[in-house]
Amino acid sequence: MSQYFTPPPIFTPQERPVIAAVSNLVKVYGDGDTQVTALDGVTAEFRQGTFTAVMGPSGSGKSTLMHCLAGLDKPTSGQVTLAGTSLENLDDNKLTALRRDQVGFIFQQFNLLPTHTARQNIVLPLELAGKRPDPQLFDVIVTSLGLQGRLDHLPSQMSGGEQQRVAVARALITQPAVVVADEPTGALDSKNSQRLLAYLRDAAVKGQTIIMVTHDPKAASYSDRTLILSDGQIVDDVEHPDVDLVQHARRTYGGE
């Protein structure tokens, strides 16, 4: 992959450019008695060429943070910066273009088009942007994810794990600056989970910024850093996590 990604500058992680950031982020859903505060003053930076895992119990705000970071949801207050651009004042067209060009989002629900083959689903973001896929990059991604024999199959002809890998390939084919992944290993077996996590870690080494929600301490151990959320706030920031460190942090703050 090295010929396709721009390697990060030779800086320490703290010196690399900030690619994504949130500042005093608040997200409130509902009104009155039904009001729920999903994020309560979250501040965090994500630098180029780093791999961050986000963990916490259900309802802690993990997915809301991912959606706000990727420009898929608007915060109630606070700021979101993506690829050096503040999202606050962007109109819908500019926000759509920024997401298309700078963000790869791996959804929990895959969101594949049922009438499109795996190949067509993978290259769809490029086609929507009026671009053609690089054949070599396409082959590298497909081979890395073990999809070579499934490219002409429809989603209904694939397992959940295969559909997830197609969704991952679709998120990576545009070479986005930021990959935001919501439980990307949830539908994968152990072997393919390890393959995907190693691929994401390698992509970070080569310059992409990976931000991943996960419940799995083993998955989090592939990251450079794990943020623990509880009740809409970051309650721990674990550098160079291993499984034991992550499990300890989750137990401390009521993780699942």
Backbone as a ProteinNet text record, in pm:
[ID]
protein_1_A
[PRIMARY]
MSQYFTPPPIFTPQERPVIAAVSNLVKVYGDGDTQVTALDGVTAEFRQGTFTAVMGPSGSGKSTLMHCLAGLDKPTSGQVTLAGTSLENLDDNKLTALRRDQVGFIFQQFNLLPTHTARQNIVLPLELAGKRPDPQLFDVIVTSLGLQGRLDHLPSQMSGGEQQRVAVARALITQPAVVVADEPTGALDSKNSQRLLAYLRDAAVKGQTIIMVTHDPKAASYSDRTLILSDGQIVDDVEHPDVDLVQHARRTYGGE
[TERTIARY]
80.9	0	84.4	212.8	292	291.4	271.6	274.9	144.8	42	-86.5	-114.8	-52.4	-74.8	44	14.1	121.4	167.9	291.3	337.2	330.8	301	299.1	438.1	449.1	581.6	652.6	784.1	859.9	861.7	746.6	729.9	688.8	697.5	633.4	482.7	403.1	258	200	255.8	202.7	232.6	331.5	368.9	299.1	235.9	169.8	48.4	9.9	-105.3	-232.6	-317.7	-448.7	-540	-595.3	-682.2	-828.9	-863.7	-1001.3	-997.6	-1097.9	-1102.8	-1245.6	-1276.8	-1401.9	-1367.3	-1443.6	-1416.9	-1547.6	-1553.9	-1672.6	-1800.5	-1794.4	-1904.3	-2020.2	-2138.3	-2260.9	-2363.9	-2429.4	-2538.8	-2653.8	-2767.7	-2887.7	-2998.1	-3062.8	-3176.5	-3304.3	-3413.2	-3541.6	-3559.7	-3677.5	-3712.5	-3780.4	-3775.8	-3848.2	-3810.5	-3911.8	-3889	-3818.6	-3824.6	-3761.4	-3619.7	-3571.1	-3439.5	-3328.5	-3235.8	-3120.7	-2994.3	-2896.1	-2767.9	-2673.1	-2647.9	-2561.5	-2414	-2380.5	-2243.2	-2247.6	-2156.8	-2163.4	-2027.1	-1990.8	-1866.8	-1742.6	-1749	-1636	-1534.4	-1408.1	-1298.3	-1191.8	-1150.9	-1048.1	-987.9	-861.5	-792.1	-748.2	-749.2	-707.7	-606.8	-484	-375.1	-350.8	-285.7	-257	-177.9	-217.5	-142.1	-154.9	-269.1	-291.7	-417.2	-424.3	-535.8	-592.7	-715.1	-779.6	-902.1	-911.9	-1032.6	-1116.8	-1248.1	-1340.9	-1428.3	-1428.1	-1502	-1589.5	-1682.4	-1770.2	-1897.8	-1975.1	-2100.3	-2202.3	-2305.6	-2414.1	-2473.9	-2497.3	-2551.7	-2448.9	-2320.2	-2215.4	-2185.8	-2233.3	-2212.7	-2115.7	-2071.2	-1969.3	-2015.2	-2129.9	-2176	-2213.1	-2267.1	-2298.5	-2171.7	-2065	-1937.1	-1889.6	-1899.8	-1857.1	-1938.3	-2070	-2154.7	-2127	-2101.4	-2068.3	-1932.3	-1835.3	-1702.5	-1707.1	-1789.9	-1796.1	-1892.1	-1953.5	-2044.7	-2178.9	-2212.9	-2342	-2449.9	-2410.8	-2504.2	-2450.2	-2539.3	-2497	-2502.4	-2395.4	-2397.7	-2494.1	-2539	-2621	-2536.1	-2413	-2317.7	-2177.1	-2078.5	-1941.2	-1896.4	-1770.4	-1711.4	-1657	-1669.4	-1609.9	-1521.9	-1398.2	-1305.5	-1264.6	-1269.4	-1236.4	-1147.7	-1031	-934.9	-906.5	-892.4	-859	-974.4	-1096.7	-1213.5	-1314.6	-1359.4	-1465.9	-1598.6	-1675.1	-1801.4	-1915.1	-1892.8	-2001.2	-2074.2	-2000	-2062.2	-2072.5	-2048.9	-2058.8	-2204.8	-2238.2	-2372.5	-2375.9	-2493.8	-2510.3	-2422.4	-2409.5	-2329.5	-2181.4	-2129.8	-1989.1	-1962.2	-2057	-2041.3	-2042.5	-2131.4	-2137.1	-2006.3	-1952.4	-1826.7	-1711.8	-1709.1	-1602.5	-1609.9	-1729.3	-1744.6	-1702.3	-1742.9	-1711.4	-1561.3	-1492	-1350.3	-1256.4	-1300.2	-1207.8	-1240.2	-1363.1	-1406.4	-1448.8	-1401.8	-1454.6	-1527.1	-1657.3	-1736	-1775.6	-1741.4	-1779.6	-1895.6	-2015.2	-2135.9	-2155.4	-2226.6	-2262.3	-2354.9	-2442.5	-2545.9	-2506.1	-2381.4	-2323.8	-2373.3	-2507.6	-2564.8	-2519.9	-2517.4	-2486.7	-2613.2	-2595.6	-2710	-2742.8	-2865.6	-2898.2	-2894.4	-2910.1	-2911.9	-2773.7	-2672.8	-2536	-2450.2	-2360.6	-2264.8	-2164.9	-2085.4	-1981.2	-1889.1	-1847.2	-1759.2	-1824.4	-1951.5	-2020.8	-2037.8	-2064.9	-2077.5	-1945.1	-1835.3	-1704	-1667.4	-1690.4	-1646.5	-1750.6	-1866.4	-1974.6	-1932.4	-1860.7	-1822.9	-1739.1	-1652.5	-1571.5	-1658.3	-1752.4	-1840.5	-1924.6	-1971.8	-2052	-1969.9	-1838.6	-1749.4	-1695.4	-1739.9	-1693.5	-1551.8	-1507.4	-1371.1	-1371.6	-1256.4	-1241.2	-1146.5	-1174.3	-1086.2	-950.3	-848.7	-714.7	-715.1	-692.2	-701.7	-607.6	-488.7	-393	-439	-486	-535.9	-657.6	-746.2	-864	-820.9	-725.7	-679.5	-615.5	-537.3	-472.1	-576.5	-675.7	-777.8	-860.9	-904.1	-987.6	-912.2	-786.8	-706.7	-681.3	-652	-626.3	-747.3	-866.3	-988.8	-1047.3	-978	-1021.8	-1151	-1171	-1296.7	-1282.7	-1168.4	-1143	-1252.6	-1302.9	-1401	-1544.7	-1569	-1706.5	-1748.3	-1666.5	-1689.8	-1815	-1856.9	-1974.3	-2101	-2093.6	-2210	-2286.5	-2419.2	-2503.6	-2496.4	-2530.8	-2529	-2610.1	-2723.3	-2807.6	-2739.9	-2635.8	-2562.4	-2436.7	-2419.3	-2299.8	-2337.8	-2244.8	-2264	-2252.9	-2292.6	-2280.4	-2136.4	-2044.2	-1903.2	-1850.6	-1895.1	-1853.3	-1910.1	-2035.2	-2093.5	-2017.3	-1976.1	-1900.2	-1768.1	-1701.9	-1574.3	-1592.6	-1704.3	-1734.7	-1752.8	-1822.8	-1842.8	-1709.6	-1618.6	-1485.9	-1410.4	-1413.1	-1345.4	-1401	-1531.2	-1595	-1544.7	-1525.5	-1478.1	-1333	-1254.4	-1111.3	-1073.8	-1159.1	-1121.6	-1095.3	-1154.8	-1133.3	-1007.3	-934.6	-816.1	-845.8	-946.5	-984.8	-879.7	-878.6	-787.4	-824.4	-956.9	-1007.3	-1098.9	-1077.1	-1168.1	-1237.6	-1369.4	-1450	-1525.8	-1500	-1552.3	-1635.2	-1762	-1851.7	-1866.5	-1795.9	-1796	-1762.8	-1649.6	-1621.6	-1599.9	-1570.8	-1547.1	-1668.8	-1780.6	-1896.4	-1951	-1941.6	-1997.4	-1889.9	-1766.7	-1655.9	-1614	-1564.7	-1506.1	-1367.5	-1306.4	-1179.8	-1071.2	-1061.9	-956.8	-972.5	-1094.3	-1115	-1111.9	-1148	-1132.7	-986.4	-901	-758.1	-702	-748.9	-702.2	-740.8	-866.6	-913.9	-840.7	-824.5	-758.7	-613.6	-545.9	-407.5	-401.1	-500.4	-505.5	-524.7	-616.9	-640.4	-517	-450.4	-328.4	-221.1	-210.7	-112.5	-148.2	-278.4	-321.8	-285.1	-295.2	-256.2	-106.2	-29	116.4	151.2	73	100.5	32	-30.8	-75.6	-222	-307.4	-448.5	-476.2	-584.2	-626.7	-748.1	-737.3	-842.6	-905.7	-1039	-1113.7	-1220.4	-1215.1	-1297.4	-1371	-1502	-1581.3	-1576.4	-1554.1	-1552.9	-1591	-1648.3	-1671.4	-1562.4	-1475.2	-1382	-1243.9	-1198.8	-1065.6	-953.5	-970.6	-868	-858.9	-974	-973.1	-908	-940.8	-883.8	-732.3	-681.2	-537.1	-456.5	-523.2	-454.7	-431.6	-500.1	-493.9	-370.8	-340.8	-236.3	-287	-420.1	-480.9	-626.6	-676.7	-816.7	-882.2	-989.6	-1069.2	-1185.3	-1208.1	-1319.3	-1425.6	-1547.7	-1659.4	-1753.5	-1810.7	-1914	-2005	-2135.2	-2234.1	-2199.8	-2155.3	-2131.2	-2004.3	-1913.7	-1787.7	-1670.4	-1554.3	-1431.6	-1379.5	-1372.5	-1330.6	-1192	-1137.2	-1000.5	-944.3	-813.5	-741.2	-618.4	-626.7	-525.3	-429.9	-304.7	-203.2	-143.4	-112.1	-51	-125.2	-253.1	-332.8	-299.5	-307.3	-310.8	-441.3	-470.1	-599.7	-622.4	-520.5	-536.2	-566.6	-495.9	-520	-661.9	-704.6	-838.6	-945.2	-928.9	-1026.9	-1034.1	-918.4	-916.9	-991.9	-966.9	-1035.2	-1185.5	-1227.7	-1371.5	-1437.5	-1370.7	-1428.3	-1437.2	-1336.8	-1332.8	-1451.8	-1489.5	-1594.1	-1725.2	-1741.5	-1869	-1889.2	-1779.4	-1792.5	-1849.9	-1892.9	-1955.1	-1850.1
-121.3	0	126.5	116.2	236.4	330.9	277.3	366.1	443.8	412.1	478.3	579.5	563.6	655.2	748.6	871.1	964.8	939.7	896.3	869	994.6	978	1095.4	1153.4	1282.2	1340.5	1268.3	1274.3	1206	1294.6	1298	1369.3	1268.6	1309.3	1230.1	1241.6	1145	1154.2	1287.1	1345.6	1471.4	1590	1574.6	1684	1675.8	1563.9	1550.6	1641.8	1680	1769.1	1706.7	1791.7	1747	1736.5	1617.5	1594.3	1611.7	1570	1583.6	1624.7	1701.4	1746.1	1782.9	1766.6	1817.3	1900.6	2006.1	2095.9	2128.7	2094	2120.2	2072.2	1952.5	1901.3	1855.3	1908.4	1870.8	1828.1	1715.4	1671.1	1625.9	1694.5	1665.6	1621.5	1511.8	1462.6	1481.7	1518.3	1528.1	1657.4	1669	1788.5	1747.6	1837.1	1817.1	1688.6	1610.6	1487.5	1380.4	1392.8	1292.3	1331.8	1442.9	1492.1	1399.1	1370	1284.9	1356.3	1367.9	1427.5	1314.9	1303.3	1196.3	1230.7	1358.3	1406.7	1529.9	1534.1	1638.4	1706.4	1788.4	1865.8	1786.5	1711	1626.6	1709.2	1697.2	1761.4	1656	1646.5	1548	1586.8	1547.7	1568.3	1433.7	1425.2	1303.7	1345.9	1299.2	1345.7	1252.5	1306.9	1231.1	1104.5	996.4	872.5	806.5	826.7	761.3	675.8	578.7	483.3	493.6	547.3	567.9	477.8	403.4	327.4	406.9	395.1	460.5	352.3	344.9	240.9	302.5	222	265.5	185.1	188.6	112	166.6	87.8	134.2	262.2	358.8	486	585	551.3	642.1	754.5	744.6	850.2	816.5	691	652.6	678.6	622.8	638	782.1	853.8	995.5	1074.4	1045.5	1112.3	1083.5	957.4	922.5	997.9	1004.3	1070.9	1221.2	1281.8	1425.4	1449.7	1363.9	1378.5	1369.4	1279.6	1257.6	1352.6	1444.9	1538.6	1479.7	1365.1	1301.3	1348.9	1412.1	1465.3	1599	1693.4	1825.7	1832.5	1880.9	1893	2003.2	1991.8	2097.5	2221.7	2200.7	2309.6	2251.6	2340.1	2295.3	2295.8	2261.1	2267.9	2132.5	2109.7	1992.3	2041.3	1995.1	2027.7	1899.1	1900.1	1781.9	1822.4	1758.3	1788.2	1938.4	2001.8	2142.9	2237.7	2184.9	2267	2257.2	2371.2	2372.6	2341.2	2249.1	2208.7	2304.2	2395.3	2476	2558.1	2618.4	2711.4	2657.7	2528.6	2471.7	2450.6	2487	2453.7	2305.5	2256.7	2113	2064.2	2143.5	2101.5	2089.8	2188.8	2184.3	2072.7	2050.3	1941.9	1806.8	1790.5	1665.9	1642.4	1746.5	1733.9	1699.8	1761.3	1732.6	1588.2	1541.3	1401.6	1306.6	1337.1	1250.6	1242.2	1355.7	1361.8	1326	1344.7	1334.5	1222.8	1167.6	1072.9	941	832.3	700.3	650.5	621.3	580.3	434.5	355.8	214.5	202.1	178.1	172.3	33.3	28.6	-99.5	-178.1	-108.4	-175.2	-195.7	-171	-193.7	-93.9	-75	20.8	-5.8	-131.9	-166.9	-156.3	-117.9	-114.7	-257.6	-304.3	-446	-486.3	-387.9	-419.5	-409.7	-375.6	-360.5	-477.4	-520.2	-623	-565.7	-655.4	-610.5	-510.3	-540.5	-449.4	-312.4	-310.7	-184.1	-105.9	-175.6	-108.5	-46.8	-116.6	-66.5	62.9	67.4	183.7	295.2	274.6	372.6	512.9	530.1	666.5	738.8	664.3	726.5	766.9	681.1	713	837.1	847.8	964.1	1092.4	1078.9	1195.5	1218	1137	1151.8	1103.4	1007.3	956.4	807.7	761.4	619.9	556.5	432.2	367.3	335.2	344.6	300.8	148.8	80.7	-65.7	-133.7	-79.8	-141.3	-125.9	-6.8	14.9	-73.4	-81.8	-167.8	-311.4	-362.3	-500.6	-519.9	-421.7	-432.5	-439	-351.7	-349.4	-477.1	-517.4	-637.3	-761.1	-771.7	-887	-886.6	-769.6	-759.3	-802.2	-779.7	-813.7	-948.4	-1020.2	-1154.4	-1157.3	-1058.7	-1049	-1084.7	-1138.3	-1159.3	-1241.5	-1343.6	-1432.7	-1391.2	-1274.6	-1234	-1106.6	-1056.8	-924.8	-916.5	-1026.7	-1024.5	-1068.9	-1082.5	-1125.6	-1005.2	-1019.9	-920.1	-937	-832.2	-846.2	-964.9	-992.7	-1104.7	-1239.9	-1243.3	-1367.2	-1379.2	-1285.9	-1284.9	-1298	-1349.5	-1356.4	-1216.8	-1204.7	-1076.6	-1029.9	-1123.1	-1086.9	-1038.5	-1102.2	-1058.7	-921.6	-897.7	-764.9	-658	-692.2	-596.4	-562.8	-663.2	-638.5	-555.4	-572.3	-486.9	-342.3	-324.4	-189.9	-126	-206	-155	-113.5	-198.7	-165.7	-37.4	-20.2	101.7	225.3	212	325.6	359.1	260.6	280.4	318.5	290.2	303.8	448.9	544.1	685.2	742	657.8	701.9	824.9	817.3	934.7	968.6	1095	1137.5	1072.7	1054.8	999.5	881.9	770.8	656.4	647.1	660.2	651.4	518.7	432.1	295.4	266.8	230.6	200.2	48.7	-11.7	-157.3	-232.9	-206.3	-267	-417.6	-474.2	-618.8	-693.8	-622.8	-683.5	-805.6	-809.3	-920.9	-1017.5	-1000.1	-1079.1	-1188.4	-1299.5	-1402.7	-1358.8	-1439.3	-1400.1	-1374.5	-1462.1	-1448.8	-1320.6	-1294.4	-1175	-1047.5	-1057.1	-941.5	-902.2	-1001.7	-974.3	-917	-970.4	-920.7	-774.9	-742.2	-605.5	-510.4	-548.3	-460.1	-436.7	-541.4	-524.2	-430.2	-440.7	-352.7	-207.1	-183.7	-47.3	8.6	-74.1	-28.6	7.2	-72.3	-44	84.7	106.4	229.3	351.1	339	450.5	475.6	369	383.7	458.9	437.4	498.8	633.6	686.5	825	851.5	749.1	773.6	783.3	851.1	863.5	773.6	678.7	581.1	608.4	619.2	637.2	528.2	440.4	319.3	300.9	286.2	243.3	91.6	40.1	-104.7	-139.3	-259.3	-315.3	-415.9	-446.3	-558.2	-509.4	-546.6	-505	-552.7	-669.2	-716.5	-624.5	-579.3	-484.8	-353.7	-306.3	-180.4	-189.2	-308.5	-324.1	-301.8	-298.8	-266.6	-116.4	-36.5	108.7	165.6	292.7	366.7	421.8	436.1	510.4	469.8	454.6	419.6	522.4	584.3	676.1	599.2	619	555.5	661.7	637.9	729.1	671.3	759.1	721.5	841.3	818.4	926.2	1049.4	1027.1	1138.1	1215.5	1162.9	1231.5	1135.4	1188.7	1108.5	1098	974.6	954.2	892	844.8	792.5	798.4	814.7	823.1	733.7	613.2	510.1	508.1	545.1	542.3	401.7	361.5	231	118.8	104.5	9.7	-135.5	-220.6	-363.6	-414.6	-541.8	-594.6	-572.2	-595.6	-580.3	-435.8	-340.3	-199.2	-157.9	-202.2	-165.9	-228.1	-354.9	-420.3	-352.6	-313.1	-244.3	-111.7	-36	92.8	73	-28	-52.6	-90.6	-176	-215	-94.3	-9.6	107.1	199.3	213.5	309.5	243	117.7	51.6	5.2	-23	-71.5	-210.2	-248.9	-379.9	-487.2
0	0	0	20.1	43.3	-75.9	-198.2	-313	-327.7	-248.6	-263	-153.4	-38.1	71.7	87.4	127.8	159.3	301.7	321.4	458.3	543.6	672.2	759.2	773.4	801.5	825.9	939.4	940.4	1044.9	1169.3	1236.7	1361.6	1468	1594	1697.1	1676.8	1726.5	1708.8	1754.7	1861.8	1913.2	1821	1732.9	1642.9	1507.9	1478.3	1348.7	1340.1	1220.1	1205.4	1262	1320	1365.7	1244.1	1220.5	1105.1	1142.9	1263.1	1310.5	1457.1	1498.3	1637.8	1674.1	1802.9	1857.9	1981	2001.6	2114.5	2186.3	2314.8	2397.1	2327.7	2272.4	2191.4	2279.9	2250.8	2321.3	2217.6	2244.6	2158.4	2246.5	2230.3	2308.5	2213.5	2247.2	2169.8	2251.5	2183.9	2249.2	2326.6	2388.6	2465.1	2596.1	2690.2	2814.8	2886	2922.9	2998.5	2915.7	2783.8	2697.3	2656.1	2707.8	2666.3	2713.8	2621	2651.6	2604.4	2692.4	2655.9	2616.4	2485.3	2435.6	2449.2	2429.5	2446.8	2536.3	2632.7	2735	2750.5	2649.8	2657.4	2621.2	2512.4	2470.5	2391.6	2429.6	2357.5	2328.6	2201.3	2164.6	2030.3	2010.5	1883.1	1827	1694.4	1624.2	1517.4	1531.3	1446.5	1328.9	1227.6	1106.3	1138.9	1076.4	1089.2	1224.6	1291.5	1420.3	1414	1502.3	1509.3	1650.6	1661.7	1791.2	1801.8	1912.2	1942.6	2042.9	2030.4	2122.2	2183.3	2317.4	2387.7	2495.5	2546.4	2654.3	2650.5	2758.9	2762.6	2663.8	2637.5	2551.3	2608.8	2520	2564.8	2612.6	2599.4	2648.2	2550.4	2426.3	2327.8	2217.2	2209.2	2110.6	1967.5	1931.4	1793	1761.8	1859.9	1838.6	1809.6	1882.5	1857.2	1715.1	1671	1535.7	1430.8	1450.8	1352.5	1347.1	1460.9	1461.4	1396.1	1427.3	1368.4	1216.6	1165.6	1021.2	951.1	1025.1	963.7	927.5	987.9	961.2	1057	1164.5	1262.9	1311.5	1338.8	1384.3	1536.1	1599.4	1745.1	1789.5	1913.6	1972	1995.5	2041	2056.4	2051.5	2042.1	2028.4	1883.5	1862.4	1728.3	1683.7	1553.6	1489.6	1375.7	1372.7	1264.6	1195.7	1063.5	985.1	869	860.3	754.1	745.8	862.2	868	843.3	831.2	801.5	914.8	965.1	1064.3	995.6	1053.4	991	1022.9	1117.3	1172.2	1067	975.5	881.4	738.8	720.2	586	546.3	422.5	375.4	336.4	301.9	276.8	162.2	57.8	-57.4	-20.9	51.8	90.3	190.4	280.7	376.8	306.8	210.1	133.7	59.2	-1.6	-75.5	18.7	136.3	232.5	279.4	312.3	355.2	244.4	121.7	7.7	-16.3	-3.5	-39.8	75.3	198.7	311.9	410.9	406.5	509.3	447.7	506.2	476	598.9	586	702.7	687.8	789.3	792.6	890.4	836.5	918.2	979	1092.3	1150.9	1059.3	988.4	908.8	762.6	728.6	595.7	491.1	479.1	382.8	239.7	200.4	61.9	-22.7	-149.3	-240.7	-283.9	-260.9	-285.7	-432.3	-522.3	-666	-729.2	-649.5	-699.3	-652.5	-738.8	-699.7	-598.9	-542.1	-450	-518.5	-641.4	-715.1	-731.4	-771	-792.9	-662.7	-553.6	-424.7	-381.7	-406	-363.5	-435.4	-565.9	-643.7	-648.2	-587	-595	-550.3	-437.5	-397.5	-502.6	-571.8	-676	-794.9	-831.3	-944	-913.6	-788.8	-751.9	-758.1	-738.2	-744.4	-885	-980.6	-1117.9	-1139.4	-1057.4	-1066.8	-1102.5	-1150.3	-1181.2	-1079.9	-1040.6	-942.3	-1001.2	-918.8	-957.4	-954	-1067.4	-1069.3	-970.1	-954	-861.4	-717.9	-683.3	-548.3	-521.4	-618.1	-604.3	-574.9	-651.6	-632.3	-495.1	-450.2	-319.4	-208	-213	-108.4	-110.1	-228.5	-240.6	-193.7	-232.6	-192.6	-42.4	13.2	156.6	238.5	184.8	256	213.4	125.7	87.5	8.6	-80	-154.8	-302.6	-342.3	-484.8	-553.3	-484.5	-546.4	-528.1	-469.9	-438.8	-510.9	-600.2	-657.9	-743.7	-804	-890.9	-820.1	-686.8	-609.9	-554.9	-546.6	-483	-330.8	-255.3	-109.7	-58.1	-122.4	-78.8	-98.6	-178.5	-204.3	-118.1	-25.1	58.9	205.6	283.9	428.4	489.4	617.1	684.8	691.1	714.9	720.1	586.5	478.5	344.8	312.9	350.2	328.1	406.2	528.5	607.4	539.9	484.4	418.1	291.4	222.8	107.3	153.7	266.1	319.9	358.2	411.7	446.8	320.8	218.7	93.1	32.8	39.3	-12.3	62.1	193.5	272.9	243.3	200.9	181.4	38.7	-58.4	-199.1	-238.6	-166.9	-199.5	-134.6	-58.9	14.9	100.2	186.2	265.7	369.4	409.5	515.8	648.3	670.3	795.7	764.8	834.4	829	964.5	964.1	1085.3	1080	1176.2	1171.5	1296.3	1277.2	1388.4	1398	1494.2	1514.3	1385.1	1322	1191.3	1195.7	1313.2	1322.1	1374.7	1392.9	1456.6	1386	1252.8	1177.1	1127.6	1173.8	1121.7	1219.3	1163.1	1247.4	1292.5	1379.6	1440.6	1336	1237	1136.6	1056.6	1010	928.5	1012.6	1141.1	1229.9	1241.3	1263	1275.3	1145.5	1033.7	902.8	883.4	917.3	901	994.1	1120	1217.2	1180.2	1132.6	1088.4	968.2	879.7	762.4	806.2	900.3	947.7	1018.1	1095.1	1162.6	1060.5	954.5	850.1	776.3	753.3	687.1	770.3	902.8	990.3	982.4	980.6	968.5	840.7	736.2	606.6	589.2	694.8	688.1	709.3	701.7	725.6	875.6	908.9	1047.6	1067.9	1160.7	1183.9	1320	1322.2	1446.7	1449.3	1550	1549.4	1681.2	1673.4	1788.8	1797.5	1918.6	1936.1	2079.2	2096.4	2229.7	2266.9	2172.4	2186.2	2232.6	2352.8	2397.7	2305.7	2243	2149.7	2029.3	1979.6	1867.8	1909.4	2029.7	2077.4	2093.2	2120	2141.3	2013.6	1897.2	1771.6	1757	1838.7	1823.7	1893.2	1861.1	1930.5	2063.6	2072.2	2182	2190.1	2313.6	2333.7	2425.4	2374.8	2455.3	2516.7	2647.8	2716.3	2743.4	2693.6	2716.6	2821.8	2902.9	2998.8	3018.5	3002.3	3019.2	2937.3	2814.2	2723.2	2744.7	2827.4	2854	2838.9	2798.8	2796.2	2938.9	2989.5	3128.5	3138.7	3025.7	3026.7	2886.1	2877.2	2750.2	2765.1	2709.5	2730.6	2612.3	2635.7	2531.3	2520.3	2398.1	2370.5	2444.4	2418.6	2497.1	2463.4	2565	2542.4	2601.5	2584.7	2627.4	2775.7	2858.8	3003.2	3042	2981.2	3011.6	2973.8	2856.3	2810.1	2899.6	2934.3	3020.6	3157.6	3210.2	3339.6	3330.4	3224.2	3207.1	3193.1	3119.7	3101.4	3232.6	3311.2	3440.9	3534.3	3530.4	3618.6	3593.2	3465.8	3431.5	3387.9	3425.5	3403.1	3261.6	3188.1	3050.8	3045.2	2924.9	2905.5	2889.1
[MASK]
++++++++++++++++++++++++++++++++++++++++++++++++++++++++++++++++++++++++++++++++++++++++++++++++++++++++++++++++++++++++++++++++++++++++++++++++++++++++++++++++++++++++++++++++++++++++++++++++++++++++++++++++++++++++++++++++++++++++++++++++++++++++++++++++

